[in-house]
Amino acid sequence: MDYNLMREFADSWALLAMTLFFVGVVAFTLRPGSRKQADEAARIPLKDD
């Protein structure tokens, strides 16, 4: 592939895709009701077998 074509793609659509992915992850993490699940996941290493 041509370097310039890949550069244009990375500068435009790939950047947009990565930004949308980041916003989605942040929204998923901060959604209502996620604190309980996060607290449970944080305690997993401390549980006795």
C-alpha positions as semicolon CSV with decimal commas, in nm:
position;residue;x (nm);y (nm);z (nm)
1;M;0,000;0,000;0,000
2;D;0,099;0,354;-0,054
3;Y;0,241;0,535;0,248
4;N;0,040;0,851;0,181
5;L;-0,286;0,658;0,162
6;M;-0,216;0,488;0,495
7;R;-0,114;0,823;0,648
8;E;-0,437;0,990;0,536
9;F;-0,642;0,702;0,676
10;A;-0,461;0,715;1,010
11;D;-0,503;1,091;1,032
12;S;-0,875;1,085;0,967
13;W;-1,085;0,770;1,007
14;A;-0,859;0,577;1,240
15;L;-0,836;0,875;1,474
16;L;-1,213;0,908;1,471
17;A;-1,255;0,536;1,543
18;M;-1,009;0,544;1,833
19;T;-1,180;0,854;1,978
20;L;-1,522;0,690;1,959
21;F;-1,384;0,374;2,118
22;F;-1,231;0,576;2,404
23;V;-1,555;0,766;2,464
24;G;-1,746;0,437;2,462
25;V;-1,515;0,279;2,719
26;V;-1,541;0,583;2,947
27;A;-1,921;0,588;2,914
28;F;-1,938;0,214;2,985
29;T;-1,721;0,255;3,293
30;L;-1,912;0,552;3,434
31;R;-2,263;0,424;3,361
32;P;-2,510;0,404;3,649
33;G;-2,492;0,075;3,834
34;S;-2,135;-0,006;3,740
35;R;-1,992;0,077;4,083
36;K;-2,131;-0,239;4,238
37;Q;-1,982;-0,457;3,965
38;A;-1,648;-0,276;3,990
39;D;-1,638;-0,323;4,369
40;E;-1,715;-0,694;4,333
41;A;-1,443;-0,734;4,071
42;A;-1,194;-0,550;4,294
43;R;-1,257;-0,794;4,580
44;I;-1,199;-1,110;4,374
45;P;-0,826;-1,139;4,461
46;L;-0,904;-1,101;4,832
47;K;-1,161;-1,380;4,855
48;D;-1,061;-1,696;5,038
49;D;-1,092;-2,019;4,846
